[in-house]
Amino acid sequence: MATEPVPMRLEHLAGVLELGNRVFDVSAMPYTSWSLSSVAVHLDAQPDSCWVAEHDGRVVAFVLGSLSYDEREDWGYVEWIGVDPEHQGEGLARALLEASCQALFAAGATRVITDVEKDNESSAKLMRRSGFTDSVTVTLFIRHAPEPGPPRPPRVREDPAKARLHAAARKRHRQG
Ligand SMILES: CC(C)(COP(=O)(O)OP(=O)(O)OC[C@H]1O[C@@H](n2cnc3c(N)ncnc32)[C@H](O)[C@@H]1OP(=O)(O)O)[C@@H](O)C(=O)NCCC(=O)NCCS
């Protein structure tokens, strides 16, 4: 079993990034913004709401929270939570989420917000079991760019020396 949640520190940065890369599909929304800088910004801005759980010295779960959501300084936001598949179902996410929410409330949050992708049932269940209730639903509509046409044939570039000769010939022709 993994250990109790501990506050995230700088030395957990690489482990958190690597675990996120494994548990999020970073090629698809809403996970495309997962990056070293997104982890670092959370740790920098609101370290007390960032927690990890370790097993044998490896990060096996994390939560990253922040204070202020949608320009509201008194709303907390839990944007990222992930648990190593080998440790899912052990209650780690609930424990980390609780630690993050308590820190956000202690820092002045009047509510904590999180967003859950509509097919992510494990995350929705985690949130409901942790006292979150469904609120506004936002659906992202996407319009793709039109298919590009067939490739244009490459432009044949004239020899620059010949081009100067032709231009001089055209000039003489016009003058005389
Ligand atoms: C969502 C996730 C963080 C849950 O982590 P976890 O440690 O397995 O969750 P917990 O063990 O703390 O379980 C919390 C609750 O959710 C439920 N739950 C968790 N995974 C579930 C699943 N796959 N199906 C149904 N319920 C699930 C648990 O039963 C538990 O409820 P309970 O207390 O009534 O038993 C984990 O599945 C994960 O990392 N998913 C991939 C990353 C992701 O989608 N993150 C969320 C978006 S940022």
The ligand as an SDF file (V2000), in Angstrom:
LIG
                    3D

 48 50  0  0  0  0  0  0  0  0999 V2000
   -9.9950    9.3150  -11.0340 C   0  0  0  0  0  0  0  0  0  0  0  0
   -8.8440    8.7450  -10.2150 C   0  0  0  0  0  0  0  0  0  0  0  0
   -7.9580    9.9100   -9.7590 C   0  0  0  0  0  0  0  0  0  0  0  0
   -9.4220    8.0230   -8.9860 C   0  0  0  0  0  0  0  0  0  0  0  0
   -8.3130    7.5870   -8.1790 O   0  0  0  0  0  0  0  0  0  0  0  0
   -8.4510    6.4110   -7.0760 P   0  0  0  0  0  0  0  0  0  0  0  0
   -7.3220    6.5380   -6.1340 O   0  0  0  0  0  0  0  0  0  0  0  0
   -8.6310    5.1190   -7.7560 O   0  0  0  0  0  0  0  0  0  0  0  0
   -9.8090    6.7990   -6.3620 O   0  0  0  0  0  0  0  0  0  0  0  0
  -10.2120    6.3260   -4.8770 P   0  0  0  0  0  0  0  0  0  0  0  0
   -9.6970    4.9400   -4.6400 O   0  0  0  0  0  0  0  0  0  0  0  0
   -9.8320    7.3810   -3.8990 O   0  0  0  0  0  0  0  0  0  0  0  0
  -11.7770    6.2410   -5.0350 O   0  0  0  0  0  0  0  0  0  0  0  0
  -12.6270    7.3730   -4.8050 C   0  0  0  0  0  0  0  0  0  0  0  0
  -14.0640    6.9910   -5.0700 C   0  0  0  0  0  0  0  0  0  0  0  0
  -14.2700    6.8930   -6.4760 O   0  0  0  0  0  0  0  0  0  0  0  0
  -14.6790    5.5850   -6.8230 C   0  0  0  0  0  0  0  0  0  0  0  0
  -13.9670    5.1460   -8.0250 N   0  0  0  0  0  0  0  0  0  0  0  0
  -12.6550    5.3120   -8.2860 C   0  0  0  0  0  0  0  0  0  0  0  0
  -12.3530    4.7370   -9.4650 N   0  0  0  0  0  0  0  0  0  0  0  0
  -13.5140    4.2220   -9.9360 C   0  0  0  0  0  0  0  0  0  0  0  0
  -13.8630    3.5130  -11.1120 C   0  0  0  0  0  0  0  0  0  0  0  0
  -12.9520    3.2130  -12.0530 N   0  0  0  0  0  0  0  0  0  0  0  0
  -15.1560    3.1550  -11.2830 N   0  0  0  0  0  0  0  0  0  0  0  0
  -16.0910    3.4590  -10.3440 C   0  0  0  0  0  0  0  0  0  0  0  0
  -15.8080    4.1280   -9.2160 N   0  0  0  0  0  0  0  0  0  0  0  0
  -14.5440    4.5050   -9.0160 C   0  0  0  0  0  0  0  0  0  0  0  0
  -14.3030    4.6980   -5.6720 C   0  0  0  0  0  0  0  0  0  0  0  0
  -15.1670    3.5730   -5.5770 O   0  0  0  0  0  0  0  0  0  0  0  0
  -14.4090    5.6110   -4.4920 C   0  0  0  0  0  0  0  0  0  0  0  0
  -15.7230    5.6660   -4.0260 O   0  0  0  0  0  0  0  0  0  0  0  0
  -16.0700    4.9480   -2.6240 P   0  0  0  0  0  0  0  0  0  0  0  0
  -15.3630    5.7630   -1.5900 O   0  0  0  0  0  0  0  0  0  0  0  0
  -17.5160    5.0190   -2.5840 O   0  0  0  0  0  0  0  0  0  0  0  0
  -15.5340    3.5550   -2.7230 O   0  0  0  0  0  0  0  0  0  0  0  0
   -8.0080    7.7010  -11.0190 C   0  0  0  0  0  0  0  0  0  0  0  0
   -8.9010    6.7690  -11.5960 O   0  0  0  0  0  0  0  0  0  0  0  0
   -7.1270    8.3090  -12.1130 C   0  0  0  0  0  0  0  0  0  0  0  0
   -5.9700    8.6750  -11.8730 O   0  0  0  0  0  0  0  0  0  0  0  0
   -7.6510    8.4080  -13.3400 N   0  0  0  0  0  0  0  0  0  0  0  0
   -6.8660    8.9120  -14.4760 C   0  0  0  0  0  0  0  0  0  0  0  0
   -6.5940   10.4120  -14.3590 C   0  0  0  0  0  0  0  0  0  0  0  0
   -7.8830   11.2100  -14.3300 C   0  0  0  0  0  0  0  0  0  0  0  0
   -8.8140   10.9630  -15.0700 O   0  0  0  0  0  0  0  0  0  0  0  0
   -7.8990   12.2360  -13.4340 N   0  0  0  0  0  0  0  0  0  0  0  0
   -9.0670   13.0870  -13.2640 C   0  0  0  0  0  0  0  0  0  0  0  0
   -9.0730   14.2630  -14.1900 C   0  0  0  0  0  0  0  0  0  0  0  0
   -7.8170   15.4630  -13.8270 S   0  0  0  0  0  0  0  0  0  0  0  0
  1  2  1  0
  2  3  1  0
  2  4  1  0
  2 36  1  0
  4  5  1  0
  5  6  1  0
  6  7  2  0
  6  8  1  0
  6  9  1  0
  9 10  1  0
 10 11  2  0
 10 12  1  0
 10 13  1  0
 13 14  1  0
 14 15  1  0
 15 16  1  0
 15 30  1  0
 16 17  1  0
 17 18  1  0
 17 28  1  0
 18 19  1  0
 18 27  1  0
 19 20  2  0
 20 21  1  0
 21 22  1  0
 21 27  2  0
 22 23  1  0
 22 24  2  0
 24 25  1  0
 25 26  2  0
 26 27  1  0
 28 29  1  0
 28 30  1  0
 30 31  1  0
 31 32  1  0
 32 33  2  0
 32 34  1  0
 32 35  1  0
 36 37  1  0
 36 38  1  0
 38 39  2  0
 38 40  1  0
 40 41  1  0
 41 42  1  0
 42 43  1  0
 43 44  2  0
 43 45  1  0
 45 46  1  0
 46 47  1  0
 47 48  1  0
M  END
$$$$
